[in-house]
Amino acid sequence: MTLYKFKQVDVFTTRPFYGNPVAVVLDANGLDTEDMQRIAAWTNLSETTFVLPETVAGADYCLRIFTPRQELPFAGHPTIGSAHAILESGLVKPVAGRLVQECGAGLLGLRVEGDGADRRIFVKVPQPKVQQIDAAFYAVINAALGAQAVADAPPLLVNVGPVWLVVDLGNAETVNNLRPDLTAIAQLSAQLHIAGITVFGRTLATDPALCVRSFAPACGVPEDPVCGSGNASVAAFLAHAGMLDAIGYHYVASQGRALGRDGRVWVHVNRADFSVEIGGASVTCIDGTLKK
């Protein structure tokens, strides 16, 4: 029997049980892909990660990310939560507040602000690729969501590793009251070969500026409590649609209220190239070992 160091980290929160948990298996050498997928299905969290030695020059570590059903090249909250676990365990130390993660999406730079309970970790996501969707899908999308997308800001496909269909629902009240047809979303996701649908709406405040929800039933995640890649995709949508001058190139989004959580995601968009950085706080809720 082999023991593996294990942490369960709540991401995008400073309060345990109010963010989005990720299971992190540290020193995962000895686990093959089948083992990792089985463990991810067993934890039944939106993502489980496995920390391995780097294989590319310039990286500090390698991270593999799994949903209960499949491996992902990148995901936001697992990246941030895993970095928190790695730093807390002392496996890697940042240099000048920087880390480099190797993952399926390549080498990603992470930025570390503060320490301990005050630490926030930011990741620059893969450069978003935005694609129009055929207008023939608009009615299907509205029916699956049970709400109408804003007419002058049509849905977009955004690829940041995972591909999200991003839909502007106008206001936070509509987002919070949403009761989507998850079966229809799963069918649409399979048809379009995407992770799922992320929706957003504006609040009446500046902090948070947006309310976000992410649905990925085709990946085994009916609703992701607080989704990093979903929020990065929203930022890319806003940049593509020319909305950031009104909302701000640096803003905070709220996610998770519909599931009894209270996540906060800090989003930074570079004015020059529209690259996106997301970040937030994390807190460890479980610290122990995994037996195999």
C-alpha positions in Angstrom: 0.0 0.0 0.0 1.3 3.4 -1.0 0.5 6.7 0.8 0.2 10.0 -1.1 0.0 13.4 0.6 -3.4 14.9 0.0 -5.1 18.2 0.5 -8.6 19.5 -0.2 -8.5 23.2 -0.8 -11.4 25.6 -1.0 -10.6 28.1 -3.7 -11.8 31.7 -4.3 -12.6 32.2 -0.6 -11.0 32.9 2.7 -13.8 31.0 4.6 -13.8 27.2 4.6 -16.8 25.7 2.7 -17.7 28.9 0.9 -15.6 28.5 -2.3 -15.0 25.7 -4.8 -13.1 22.7 -3.5 -10.3 20.9 -5.4 -8.7 17.7 -4.3 -4.9 17.8 -4.7 -2.7 14.7 -4.7 0.8 15.8 -3.9 3.9 13.7 -5.1 1.7 11.7 -7.5 4.5 9.6 -9.0 3.4 6.0 -9.2 -0.2 6.9 -10.3 -1.0 6.2 -13.9 -3.7 7.9 -16.0 -6.3 5.2 -15.1 -5.6 5.6 -11.4 -5.9 9.4 -11.6 -9.3 9.2 -13.4 -10.6 6.7 -10.9 -9.5 8.9 -8.0 -11.1 11.9 -9.6 -14.4 10.0 -10.1 -14.2 8.9 -6.5 -13.6 12.3 -5.0 -16.6 13.5 -7.1 -15.5 17.1 -7.1 -15.5 19.2 -10.1 -11.7 18.7 -10.4 -9.0 16.6 -8.8 -5.3 17.4 -9.5 -2.1 15.4 -9.4 1.2 17.1 -8.8 4.2 15.6 -10.6 7.8 16.7 -11.3 8.2 19.1 -14.2 9.3 17.7 -17.6 9.9 21.0 -19.3 12.7 23.5 -18.6 11.5 26.5 -16.8 8.6 24.9 -15.0 8.4 24.5 -11.2 6.1 21.5 -11.3 3.7 19.6 -13.6 0.0 19.5 -12.9 -2.6 17.1 -14.3 -6.3 18.0 -13.9 -9.2 15.7 -14.0 -13.0 16.1 -13.8 -15.0 13.0 -12.7 -15.1 12.0 -16.4 -12.1 13.4 -18.3 -8.7 15.1 -18.2 -8.5 18.9 -18.9 -5.6 20.8 -20.3 -6.3 23.7 -18.0 -8.8 24.9 -15.4 -8.6 28.0 -13.2 -9.6 27.0 -9.7 -7.6 23.7 -9.7 -4.5 25.6 -10.8 -4.9 28.2 -8.0 -5.9 25.7 -5.4 -3.0 23.3 -6.3 -0.5 26.2 -6.2 -1.8 27.0 -2.7 -1.4 23.4 -1.6 2.1 23.2 -3.1 3.3 26.4 -1.4 1.7 25.3 1.9 3.5 22.0 1.7 6.8 23.6 1.0 7.3 21.6 -2.3 8.1 24.7 -4.3 9.0 28.3 -3.3 8.1 31.3 -5.6 10.9 33.3 -7.0 10.2 37.0 -6.9 6.5 36.1 -6.3 6.4 33.9 -9.4 5.7 30.3 -10.2 5.5 28.4 -13.5 3.1 25.5 -13.9 3.4 22.9 -16.6 0.1 21.4 -17.7 -1.8 20.2 -20.8 -2.1 23.8 -22.0 1.6 24.4 -21.8 3.6 26.6 -19.4 1.5 29.0 -17.4 2.8 31.8 -15.2 1.4 32.3 -11.7 1.8 35.4 -9.5 1.7 35.2 -5.7 0.6 38.1 -3.6 0.9 38.1 0.2 1.4 35.0 2.5 -0.5 32.7 4.7 -4.1 33.6 5.2 -3.6 36.8 3.2 -2.2 35.1 0.2 -3.8 35.4 -3.3 -2.6 33.5 -6.3 -3.2 34.7 -9.8 -2.8 32.7 -13.1 -2.5 34.1 -16.6 -4.8 31.8 -18.6 -4.0 30.6 -22.1 -4.7 33.3 -24.6 -8.4 33.2 -25.2 -9.7 32.3 -28.6 -13.2 33.7 -29.3 -15.5 32.3 -32.0 -19.0 33.3 -33.2 -21.7 30.7 -32.9 -24.3 30.0 -35.6 -27.4 32.1 -35.0 -29.4 28.9 -35.5 -28.3 27.8 -32.0 -29.7 31.0 -30.3 -33.2 29.6 -29.7 -31.7 26.3 -28.4 -29.5 28.1 -26.0 -32.3 30.2 -24.6 -34.5 27.2 -24.2 -31.8 25.2 -22.4 -31.2 28.2 -20.0 -34.9 29.1 -19.6 -33.8 32.8 -20.1 -33.1 35.2 -23.0 -29.6 36.2 -23.9 -29.0 39.9 -24.3 -30.0 40.6 -28.0 -27.1 43.0 -28.8 -24.4 40.8 -27.2 -24.9 37.3 -28.8 -23.4 34.2 -27.2 -19.8 33.4 -28.0 -17.6 30.3 -27.8 -14.4 31.0 -25.8 -11.5 28.6 -25.7 -9.1 29.0 -22.7 -8.2 25.3 -22.6 -11.7 24.3 -21.8 -14.2 25.8 -24.3 -17.2 27.6 -22.8 -20.3 28.9 -24.4 -20.6 32.3 -22.8 -24.0 34.0 -22.5 -24.8 37.5 -21.3 -28.1 37.5 -19.4 -28.0 41.2 -18.6 -28.4 41.4 -14.9 -27.5 39.4 -11.7 -31.1 38.8 -10.7 -31.7 36.8 -13.9 -28.5 34.8 -13.3 -29.3 34.0 -9.7 -32.9 32.9 -10.5 -31.9 30.7 -13.4 -33.2 27.2 -13.4 -31.6 25.6 -16.5 -32.4 22.4 -18.3 -29.2 20.4 -17.5 -30.1 17.6 -19.9 -30.4 20.1 -22.7 -27.2 21.8 -21.8 -25.4 18.4 -21.7 -26.8 17.6 -25.2 -25.8 21.0 -26.6 -22.3 20.6 -25.0 -21.8 17.3 -26.6 -23.0 18.6 -30.0 -20.6 21.6 -29.8 -17.8 19.7 -28.2 -17.6 22.2 -25.3 -17.2 22.0 -21.5 -20.6 23.7 -20.9 -22.3 27.1 -20.6 -21.2 30.0 -18.5 -23.6 32.9 -18.0 -23.1 36.3 -16.4 -25.0 39.5 -15.5 -24.2 42.8 -14.0 -24.8 43.7 -10.4 -25.8 47.1 -9.0 -22.4 47.5 -7.3 -18.7 47.7 -8.3 -17.6 44.9 -5.9 -18.6 42.5 -7.2 -19.3 43.9 -10.7 -20.6 40.7 -12.1 -22.5 37.6 -11.1 -21.4 34.4 -12.9 -22.7 30.8 -13.1 -21.2 27.8 -14.9 -22.9 24.6 -16.0 -21.0 21.6 -17.2 -23.2 18.5 -16.9 -21.5 16.8 -19.9 -18.3 16.8 -17.8 -20.1 15.3 -14.8 -20.4 18.8 -13.1 -24.0 20.0 -13.1 -22.9 23.4 -11.8 -19.4 24.4 -10.9 -19.5 26.4 -7.7 -16.8 28.9 -8.6 -15.2 28.5 -12.0 -11.9 30.0 -12.9 -11.9 29.2 -16.7 -15.6 30.2 -16.9 -14.7 33.6 -15.4 -11.7 34.0 -17.7 -14.0 33.2 -20.6 -16.5 35.9 -19.5 -13.6 38.4 -19.4 -12.7 37.4 -23.0 -16.3 37.8 -24.0 -16.4 41.3 -22.5 -13.2 42.3 -24.3 -14.4 41.0 -27.6 -17.8 42.8 -27.2 -16.2 46.1 -26.2 -17.8 46.1 -22.7 -14.7 46.5 -20.5 -14.6 50.3 -20.7 -17.9 50.3 -18.8 -17.2 47.4 -16.4 -13.5 47.9 -15.9 -10.3 46.1 -16.9 -9.9 45.0 -13.3 -13.0 43.8 -11.6 -14.3 41.2 -9.1 -16.9 38.6 -10.0 -19.2 36.8 -7.6 -20.1 33.1 -8.1 -21.7 30.3 -6.0 -24.6 32.0 -4.2 -27.1 29.7 -5.9 -25.2 26.7 -4.3 -24.8 28.3 -0.9 -21.3 29.5 -1.6 -19.8 32.9 -1.7 -16.8 32.9 -4.1 -14.9 35.9 -5.3 -12.8 35.9 -8.4 -10.4 38.8 -9.2 -10.1 39.4 -13.0 -7.5 41.4 -14.8 -7.6 42.0 -18.5 -4.5 43.5 -20.3 -5.6 46.5 -22.5 -2.9 45.8 -25.1 -3.5 42.2 -26.0 -6.7 41.2 -24.0 -4.8 38.5 -22.1 -6.6 37.5 -19.0 -5.4 36.9 -15.4 -7.7 35.5 -12.7 -7.0 35.0 -9.1 -8.2 34.8 -5.5 -7.6 33.4 -2.0 -7.7 29.8 -1.0 -8.0 27.9 2.3 -7.1 24.2 3.1 -10.0 22.2 4.6 -8.6 18.7 4.6 -4.9 17.8 5.1 -3.9 14.1 5.2 -3.0 11.1 3.1 -4.5 9.1 0.4 -4.0 5.3 0.4 -3.6 3.2 -2.8 
